[in-house]
Amino acid sequence: MNELEAIEQQIYDAIRKVKPSLQAIPLAPETRFENLGLESLERAIVVFELEDAYDLSILDESLDTFETIAEARDVVLMLLGRKQKRAEGAA
């Protein structure tokens, strides 16, 4: 599993943790959050789950405006890249 797939899987897991009724629903990068029936609080909890999983501050990047799983993945990937650059700069 590559890094993109791993992030996608983490997002799938967070969605299903927040809304267990989606366990049997197939999710894909192009899946739109609005089609999952997530309420705003549930969507925020998904973001918190991702923040905890990757030790990131996602809300600062307006991840709450993403529309698809791929968009969420790309923001997480971008923030991880920034985090790595900061860590390398501090070393």
MMTF fields as JSON, N, C-alpha, C and O atoms, coordinates in Angstrom:
{
  "mmtfVersion": "1.0.0",
  "mmtfProducer": "UNKNOWN",
  "numBonds": 363,
  "numAtoms": 364,
  "numGroups": 91,
  "numChains": 1,
  "numModels": 1,
  "chainsPerModel": [1],
  "groupsPerChain": [91],
  "chainIdList": ["A"],
  "bondAtomList": [4, 2, 8, 6, 12, 10, 16, 14, 20, 18, 24, 22, 28, 26, 32, 30, 36, 34, 40, 38, 44, 42, 48, 46, 52, 50, 56, 54, 60, 58, 64, 62, 68, 66, 72, 70, 76, 74, 80, 78, 84, 82, 88, 86, 92, 90, 96, 94, 100, 98, 104, 102, 108, 106, 112, 110, 116, 114, 120, 118, 124, 122, 128, 126, 132, 130, 136, 134, 140, 138, 144, 142, 148, 146, 152, 150, 156, 154, 160, 158, 164, 162, 168, 166, 172, 170, 176, 174, 180, 178, 184, 182, 188, 186, 192, 190, 196, 194, 200, 198, 204, 202, 208, 206, 212, 210, 216, 214, 220, 218, 224, 222, 228, 226, 232, 230, 236, 234, 240, 238, 244, 242, 248, 246, 252, 250, 256, 254, 260, 258, 264, 262, 268, 266, 272, 270, 276, 274, 280, 278, 284, 282, 288, 286, 292, 290, 296, 294, 300, 298, 304, 302, 308, 306, 312, 310, 316, 314, 320, 318, 324, 322, 328, 326, 332, 330, 336, 334, 340, 338, 344, 342, 348, 346, 352, 350, 356, 354, 360, 358],
  "bondOrderList": [1, 1, 1, 1, 1, 1, 1, 1, 1, 1, 1, 1, 1, 1, 1, 1, 1, 1, 1, 1, 1, 1, 1, 1, 1, 1, 1, 1, 1, 1, 1, 1, 1, 1, 1, 1, 1, 1, 1, 1, 1, 1, 1, 1, 1, 1, 1, 1, 1, 1, 1, 1, 1, 1, 1, 1, 1, 1, 1, 1, 1, 1, 1, 1, 1, 1, 1, 1, 1, 1, 1, 1, 1, 1, 1, 1, 1, 1, 1, 1, 1, 1, 1, 1, 1, 1, 1, 1, 1, 1],
  "groupList": [{"groupName": "MET", "atomNameList": ["N", "CA", "C", "O"], "elementList": ["N", "C", "C", "O"], "formalChargeList": [0, 0, 0, 0], "bondAtomList": [1, 0, 2, 1, 3, 2], "bondOrderList": [1, 1, 2], "singleLetterCode": "M", "chemCompType": "L-PEPTIDE LINKING"}, {"groupName": "ASN", "atomNameList": ["N", "CA", "C", "O"], "elementList": ["N", "C", "C", "O"], "formalChargeList": [0, 0, 0, 0], "bondAtomList": [1, 0, 2, 1, 3, 2], "bondOrderList": [1, 1, 2], "singleLetterCode": "N", "chemCompType": "L-PEPTIDE LINKING"}, {"groupName": "GLU", "atomNameList": ["N", "CA", "C", "O"], "elementList": ["N", "C", "C", "O"], "formalChargeList": [0, 0, 0, 0], "bondAtomList": [1, 0, 2, 1, 3, 2], "bondOrderList": [1, 1, 2], "singleLetterCode": "E", "chemCompType": "L-PEPTIDE LINKING"}, {"groupName": "LEU", "atomNameList": ["N", "CA", "C", "O"], "elementList": ["N", "C", "C", "O"], "formalChargeList": [0, 0, 0, 0], "bondAtomList": [1, 0, 2, 1, 3, 2], "bondOrderList": [1, 1, 2], "singleLetterCode": "L", "chemCompType": "L-PEPTIDE LINKING"}, {"groupName": "ALA", "atomNameList": ["N", "CA", "C", "O"], "elementList": ["N", "C", "C", "O"], "formalChargeList": [0, 0, 0, 0], "bondAtomList": [1, 0, 2, 1, 3, 2], "bondOrderList": [1, 1, 2], "singleLetterCode": "A", "chemCompType": "L-PEPTIDE LINKING"}, {"groupName": "ILE", "atomNameList": ["N", "CA", "C", "O"], "elementList": ["N", "C", "C", "O"], "formalChargeList": [0, 0, 0, 0], "bondAtomList": [1, 0, 2, 1, 3, 2], "bondOrderList": [1, 1, 2], "singleLetterCode": "I", "chemCompType": "L-PEPTIDE LINKING"}, {"groupName": "GLN", "atomNameList": ["N", "CA", "C", "O"], "elementList": ["N", "C", "C", "O"], "formalChargeList": [0, 0, 0, 0], "bondAtomList": [1, 0, 2, 1, 3, 2], "bondOrderList": [1, 1, 2], "singleLetterCode": "Q", "chemCompType": "L-PEPTIDE LINKING"}, {"groupName": "TYR", "atomNameList": ["N", "CA", "C", "O"], "elementList": ["N", "C", "C", "O"], "formalChargeList": [0, 0, 0, 0], "bondAtomList": [1, 0, 2, 1, 3, 2], "bondOrderList": [1, 1, 2], "singleLetterCode": "Y", "chemCompType": "L-PEPTIDE LINKING"}, {"groupName": "ASP", "atomNameList": ["N", "CA", "C", "O"], "elementList": ["N", "C", "C", "O"], "formalChargeList": [0, 0, 0, 0], "bondAtomList": [1, 0, 2, 1, 3, 2], "bondOrderList": [1, 1, 2], "singleLetterCode": "D", "chemCompType": "L-PEPTIDE LINKING"}, {"groupName": "ARG", "atomNameList": ["N", "CA", "C", "O"], "elementList": ["N", "C", "C", "O"], "formalChargeList": [0, 0, 0, 0], "bondAtomList": [1, 0, 2, 1, 3, 2], "bondOrderList": [1, 1, 2], "singleLetterCode": "R", "chemCompType": "L-PEPTIDE LINKING"}, {"groupName": "LYS", "atomNameList": ["N", "CA", "C", "O"], "elementList": ["N", "C", "C", "O"], "formalChargeList": [0, 0, 0, 0], "bondAtomList": [1, 0, 2, 1, 3, 2], "bondOrderList": [1, 1, 2], "singleLetterCode": "K", "chemCompType": "L-PEPTIDE LINKING"}, {"groupName": "VAL", "atomNameList": ["N", "CA", "C", "O"], "elementList": ["N", "C", "C", "O"], "formalChargeList": [0, 0, 0, 0], "bondAtomList": [1, 0, 2, 1, 3, 2], "bondOrderList": [1, 1, 2], "singleLetterCode": "V", "chemCompType": "L-PEPTIDE LINKING"}, {"groupName": "PRO", "atomNameList": ["N", "CA", "C", "O"], "elementList": ["N", "C", "C", "O"], "formalChargeList": [0, 0, 0, 0], "bondAtomList": [1, 0, 2, 1, 3, 2], "bondOrderList": [1, 1, 2], "singleLetterCode": "P", "chemCompType": "L-PEPTIDE LINKING"}, {"groupName": "SER", "atomNameList": ["N", "CA", "C", "O"], "elementList": ["N", "C", "C", "O"], "formalChargeList": [0, 0, 0, 0], "bondAtomList": [1, 0, 2, 1, 3, 2], "bondOrderList": [1, 1, 2], "singleLetterCode": "S", "chemCompType": "L-PEPTIDE LINKING"}, {"groupName": "THR", "atomNameList": ["N", "CA", "C", "O"], "elementList": ["N", "C", "C", "O"], "formalChargeList": [0, 0, 0, 0], "bondAtomList": [1, 0, 2, 1, 3, 2], "bondOrderList": [1, 1, 2], "singleLetterCode": "T", "chemCompType": "L-PEPTIDE LINKING"}, {"groupName": "PHE", "atomNameList": ["N", "CA", "C", "O"], "elementList": ["N", "C", "C", "O"], "formalChargeList": [0, 0, 0, 0], "bondAtomList": [1, 0, 2, 1, 3, 2], "bondOrderList": [1, 1, 2], "singleLetterCode": "F", "chemCompType": "L-PEPTIDE LINKING"}, {"groupName": "GLY", "atomNameList": ["N", "CA", "C", "O"], "elementList": ["N", "C", "C", "O"], "formalChargeList": [0, 0, 0, 0], "bondAtomList": [1, 0, 2, 1, 3, 2], "bondOrderList": [1, 1, 2], "singleLetterCode": "G", "chemCompType": "PEPTIDE LINKING"}],
  "groupTypeList": [0, 1, 2, 3, 2, 4, 5, 2, 6, 6, 5, 7, 8, 4, 5, 9, 10, 11, 10, 12, 13, 3, 6, 4, 5, 12, 3, 4, 12, 2, 14, 9, 15, 2, 1, 3, 16, 3, 2, 13, 3, 2, 9, 4, 5, 11, 11, 15, 2, 3, 2, 8, 4, 7, 8, 3, 13, 5, 3, 8, 2, 13, 3, 8, 14, 15, 2, 14, 5, 4, 2, 4, 9, 8, 11, 11, 3, 0, 3, 3, 16, 9, 10, 6, 10, 9, 4, 2, 16, 4, 4],
  "groupIdList": [1, 2, 3, 4, 5, 6, 7, 8, 9, 10, 11, 12, 13, 14, 15, 16, 17, 18, 19, 20, 21, 22, 23, 24, 25, 26, 27, 28, 29, 30, 31, 32, 33, 34, 35, 36, 37, 38, 39, 40, 41, 42, 43, 44, 45, 46, 47, 48, 49, 50, 51, 52, 53, 54, 55, 56, 57, 58, 59, 60, 61, 62, 63, 64, 65, 66, 67, 68, 69, 70, 71, 72, 73, 74, 75, 76, 77, 78, 79, 80, 81, 82, 83, 84, 85, 86, 87, 88, 89, 90, 91],
  "secStructList": [7, 7, 2, 2, 2, 2, 2, 2, 2, 2, 2, 2, 2, 2, 2, 2, 2, 2, 7, 4, 4, 4, 6, 6, 1, 7, 7, 7, 6, 6, 7, 5, 4, 4, 4, 4, 6, 7, 7, 2, 2, 2, 2, 2, 2, 2, 2, 2, 2, 2, 2, 2, 2, 2, 6, 7, 7, 7, 4, 4, 4, 6, 4, 4, 4, 7, 7, 5, 2, 2, 2, 2, 2, 2, 2, 2, 2, 2, 2, 2, 2, 2, 2, 2, 2, 2, 2, 2, 2, 2, 7],
  "xCoordList": [0.856, 0.0, 0.905, 1.776, 0.69, 1.495, 0.915, -0.116, 1.591, 1.183, -0.216, -1.002, -0.53, -1.86, -2.942, -3.957, -2.718, -3.696, -3.831, -4.928, -2.722, -2.755, -3.573, -4.343, -3.405, -4.176, -5.654, -6.52, -5.934, -7.331, -7.954, -9.084, -7.217, -7.739, -8.01, -9.003, -7.125, -7.327, -8.599, -9.341, -8.848, -10.067, -11.292, -12.289, -11.217, -12.338, -12.625, -13.779, -11.552, -11.715, -12.347, -13.213, -11.907, -12.456, -13.936, -14.739, -14.294, -15.698, -16.545, -17.61, -16.07, -16.842, -16.887, -17.842, -15.869, -15.882, -16.94, -17.671, -17.011, -17.965, -19.388, -20.334, -19.538, -20.871, -20.843, -20.684, -20.994, -20.907, -21.883, -21.636, -22.964, -23.921, -23.32, -23.922, -22.138, -21.485, -20.499, -19.775, -20.474, -19.54, -19.64, -18.619, -20.84, -21.036, -21.016, -21.101, -20.905, -20.913, -19.505, -18.564, -19.344, -18.001, -17.604, -18.386, -16.378, -15.849, -14.692, -13.97, -14.525, -13.467, -12.991, -13.67, -11.839, -11.336, -12.34, -12.384, -13.136, -14.09, -15.401, -16.287, -15.531, -16.741, -16.888, -15.955, -18.066, -18.364, -18.93, -19.811, -18.419, -18.878, -20.366, -21.046, -20.877, -22.311, -23.169, -24.304, -22.645, -23.394, -23.398, -24.157, -22.555, -22.48, -23.46, -23.64, -24.089, -25.055, -24.419, -25.052, -23.175, -22.514, -22.999, -22.968, -23.438, -23.813, -22.534, -21.456, -22.644, -21.456, -20.646, -19.416, -21.313, -20.587, -19.836, -18.69, -20.474, -19.814, -18.607, -17.567, -18.76, -17.65, -16.494, -15.331, -16.807, -15.772, -15.06, -13.846, -15.802, -15.188, -14.264, -13.218, -14.632, -13.735, -12.425, -11.345, -12.518, -11.319, -10.492, -9.269, -11.148, -10.422, -9.721, -8.594, -10.381, -9.773, -8.493, -7.485, -8.547, -7.37, -6.268, -5.09, -6.647, -5.657, -4.938, -3.714, -5.69, -5.084, -4.2, -3.108, -4.655, -3.912, -2.573, -1.587, -2.54, -1.331, -0.646, 0.339, -1.151, -0.594, -0.488, 0.579, -1.619, -1.711, -2.773, -3.614, -2.716, -3.777, -4.458, -4.056, -5.48, -6.134, -7.099, -7.197, -7.806, -8.814, -8.203, -8.873, -6.943, -6.267, -6.17, -6.03, -6.242, -6.131, -7.501, -7.586, -8.556, -9.928, -10.31, -11.004, -9.854, -10.219, -11.719, -12.272, -12.364, -13.805, -14.546, -15.766, -13.825, -14.46, -14.252, -14.723, -13.561, -13.332, -14.65, -15.606, -14.681, -15.897, -15.766, -16.751, -14.555, -14.358, -13.273, -12.504, -13.238, -12.187, -10.825, -9.861, -10.724, -9.452, -8.974, -7.781, -9.888, -9.499, -9.0, -8.022, -9.662, -9.223, -7.845, -6.964, -7.665, -6.374, -5.265, -4.181, -5.541, -4.522, -4.125, -2.955, -5.084, -4.766, -3.911, -2.934, -4.274, -3.475, -2.063, -1.091, -1.937, -0.627, 0.201, 1.391, -0.422, 0.266, 0.761, 1.904, -0.095, 0.285, 1.39, 2.266, 1.351, 2.42, 3.744, 4.793, 3.694, 4.902, 5.475, 6.686, 4.609, 5.055, 5.674, 6.702, 5.024, 5.5, 6.892, 7.774, 7.075, 8.37, 9.444, 10.563, 9.119, 10.091, 10.496, 11.668, 9.523, 9.828, 10.748, 11.687, 10.466, 11.278, 12.699, 13.664, 12.826, 14.158, 14.909, 16.122, 14.181, 14.794, 15.261, 16.225, 14.581, 14.936, 16.09, 16.725, 16.349, 17.394, 18.78, 19.763],
  "yCoordList": [-1.17, 0.0, 1.237, 1.378, 2.122, 3.336, 4.399, 4.186, 5.538, 6.579, 7.12, 7.351, 7.324, 7.818, 6.842, 7.241, 5.569, 4.545, 4.459, 4.254, 4.613, 4.552, 5.714, 5.529, 6.907, 8.061, 7.861, 8.141, 7.375, 7.101, 6.117, 6.31, 5.058, 4.05, 4.656, 4.323, 5.547, 6.22, 7.059, 7.105, 7.72, 8.523, 7.607, 7.905, 6.492, 5.535, 5.059, 5.002, 4.715, 4.216, 5.278, 4.973, 6.527, 7.614, 7.82, 8.004, 7.788, 7.957, 6.852, 7.113, 5.624, 4.481, 4.439, 3.921, 4.978, 5.06, 6.062, 5.819, 7.187, 8.236, 7.838, 8.16, 7.145, 6.757, 5.257, 4.888, 4.411, 2.959, 2.417, 1.355, 3.111, 2.635, 2.622, 2.076, 3.216, 3.227, 2.075, 2.03, 1.145, 0.018, -0.733, -1.099, -0.961, -1.766, -0.937, -1.489, 0.357, 1.24, 1.32, 1.638, 1.037, 1.169, 2.648, 3.498, 2.924, 4.281, 4.304, 3.318, 5.421, 5.587, 7.03, 7.88, 7.32, 8.7, 9.72, 10.854, 9.328, 10.271, 10.369, 11.137, 9.607, 9.671, 11.076, 11.628, 11.631, 12.977, 12.862, 12.043, 13.683, 13.651, 13.945, 13.366, 14.821, 15.146, 13.924, 13.833, 12.987, 11.786, 10.75, 9.782, 10.953, 10.009, 10.343, 9.555, 11.492, 11.883, 12.261, 12.147, 12.71, 13.14, 14.533, 15.452, 14.682, 15.996, 16.767, 16.177, 18.067, 18.895, 18.44, 18.45, 18.045, 17.567, 16.277, 16.105, 15.377, 14.122, 14.394, 13.746, 15.34, 15.7, 16.283, 15.988, 17.106, 17.666, 16.561, 16.623, 15.565, 14.458, 13.659, 13.19, 13.496, 12.84, 13.622, 13.03, 14.941, 15.785, 15.592, 15.472, 15.562, 15.348, 13.994, 13.877, 12.975, 11.642, 11.686, 11.071, 12.413, 12.529, 13.336, 12.999, 14.39, 15.171, 14.295, 14.356, 13.486, 12.588, 11.542, 11.252, 10.982, 9.916, 10.402, 9.665, 11.642, 12.157, 13.282, 13.845, 13.614, 14.693, 15.98, 16.583, 16.377, 17.562, 18.507, 18.13, 19.741, 20.71, 20.987, 21.885, 20.217, 20.274, 21.436, 22.057, 21.746, 22.803, 24.133, 24.963, 24.343, 25.571, 25.674, 26.769, 24.556, 24.528, 24.491, 24.263, 24.707, 24.713, 23.384, 23.354, 22.293, 20.984, 20.758, 19.874, 21.546, 21.4, 21.8, 21.652, 22.3, 22.689, 21.651, 21.847, 20.561, 19.545, 18.905, 18.847, 18.43, 17.814, 16.309, 15.581, 15.836, 14.407, 13.843, 14.579, 12.532, 11.869, 12.2, 12.385, 12.279, 12.621, 14.01, 14.21, 14.963, 16.312, 16.288, 16.958, 15.526, 15.392, 14.74, 15.183, 13.692, 12.997, 13.95, 13.952, 14.762, 15.677, 16.72, 17.092, 17.198, 18.163, 17.492, 18.076, 16.274, 15.55, 15.344, 15.555, 14.941, 14.705, 16.001, 15.979, 17.115, 18.403, 18.765, 19.191, 18.596, 18.94, 18.024, 18.469, 16.753, 15.842, 16.264, 16.178, 16.719, 17.2, 18.419, 18.512, 19.355, 20.543, 20.148, 20.684, 19.2, 18.746, 18.125, 18.369, 17.325, 16.679, 17.721, 17.612, 18.729, 19.781, 20.553, 20.885, 20.836, 21.533, 20.679, 21.187, 19.384, 18.479, 18.398, 18.359, 18.374, 18.326, 19.634, 19.631, 20.752, 22.047, 22.215, 22.934, 21.554, 21.655, 20.724, 20.884, 19.75, 18.761, 19.276, 18.564],
  "zCoordList": [0.0, 0.0, 0.0, 0.858, -0.964, -1.012, -0.077, 0.562, -0.01, 0.939, 0.637, 1.556, -0.647, -1.008, -0.565, 0.006, -0.831, -0.447, 1.069, 1.587, 1.774, 3.235, 3.807, 4.75, 3.236, 3.693, 3.372, 4.2, 2.166, 1.802, 2.771, 3.22, 3.097, 4.018, 5.389, 6.035, 5.831, 7.12, 7.09, 8.071, 5.966, 5.818, 5.821, 6.478, 5.085, 5.074, 6.493, 6.919, 7.225, 8.592, 9.493, 10.313, 9.331, 10.156, 9.853, 10.767, 8.577, 8.185, 8.797, 9.357, 8.691, 9.196, 10.716, 11.296, 11.359, 12.822, 13.273, 14.233, 12.571, 12.914, 12.542, 13.26, 11.428, 10.958, 10.614, 9.451, 11.621, 11.41, 10.364, 9.794, 10.105, 9.098, 7.693, 6.769, 7.527, 6.212, 6.022, 5.027, 6.977, 6.891, 5.569, 4.988, 5.094, 3.886, 2.596, 1.499, 2.729, 1.564, 0.989, 1.715, -0.298, -0.886, -0.967, -1.393, -0.551, -0.611, -1.603, -1.752, -2.267, -3.254, -3.201, -2.626, -3.787, -3.761, -4.296, -3.82, -5.268, -5.863, -5.077, -5.451, -4.005, -3.185, -2.606, -2.023, -2.777, -2.266, -0.855, -0.59, 0.033, 1.419, 1.525, 2.372, 0.696, 0.749, 0.436, 0.905, -0.346, -0.686, 0.442, 0.395, 1.446, 2.563, 3.673, 4.601, 3.587, 4.608, 5.929, 6.979, 5.889, 7.117, 7.496, 6.678, 8.716, 9.214, 9.535, 9.6, 9.734, 9.94, 11.157, 11.113, 12.234, 13.403, 13.085, 13.502, 12.354, 11.978, 11.082, 11.206, 10.197, 9.31, 10.116, 9.838, 11.112, 11.976, 12.757, 12.956, 13.195, 13.935, 13.023, 13.47, 11.754, 10.8, 10.724, 10.737, 10.646, 10.602, 11.874, 11.802, 13.037, 14.297, 14.302, 14.784, 13.768, 13.68, 12.837, 13.188, 11.735, 10.863, 11.549, 11.437, 12.252, 12.994, 14.005, 14.127, 14.724, 15.715, 15.051, 15.54, 13.957, 13.282, 12.745, 12.756, 12.275, 11.623, 12.399, 11.923, 13.581, 14.397, 13.575, 13.465, 13.006, 12.16, 12.694, 13.51, 12.218, 12.485, 11.151, 10.412, 10.855, 9.549, 9.449, 8.39, 10.501, 10.422, 10.016, 9.402, 10.353, 9.943, 8.423, 7.879, 7.755, 6.298, 5.625, 4.418, 6.375, 5.847, 5.201, 4.185, 5.797, 5.264, 5.381, 4.727, 6.201, 6.34, 5.059, 4.98, 4.065, 2.801, 1.698, 0.577, 1.993, 0.962, 0.54, 1.314, -0.694, -1.209, -1.414, -1.299, -1.718, -1.984, -1.071, -0.453, -1.009, -0.235, -0.829, -0.085, -2.156, -2.792, -2.371, -2.145, -2.265, -1.827, -0.384, -0.052, 0.461, 1.855, 1.9, 2.637, 1.115, 1.048, 0.625, 1.21, -0.395, -0.909, 0.125, 0.205, 0.92, 1.971, 3.05, 3.52, 3.44, 4.44, 3.901, 4.628, 2.653, 2.047, 2.034, 2.35, 1.673, 1.65, 3.054, 3.222, 4.052, 5.423, 5.948, 6.691, 5.567, 5.968, 5.342, 5.98, 4.091, 3.423, 4.132, 4.331, 4.513, 5.256, 6.595, 7.006, 7.262, 8.565, 8.427, 9.251, 7.383, 7.153, 6.857, 7.359, 6.047, 5.728, 6.984, 7.164, 7.849, 9.098, 9.97, 10.584, 10.015, 10.826, 10.274, 11.038, 8.96, 8.347, 8.58, 8.788, 8.544, 8.784, 10.21, 10.473, 11.139, 12.545, 12.913, 13.956, 12.041, 12.352, 12.045, 12.251]
}
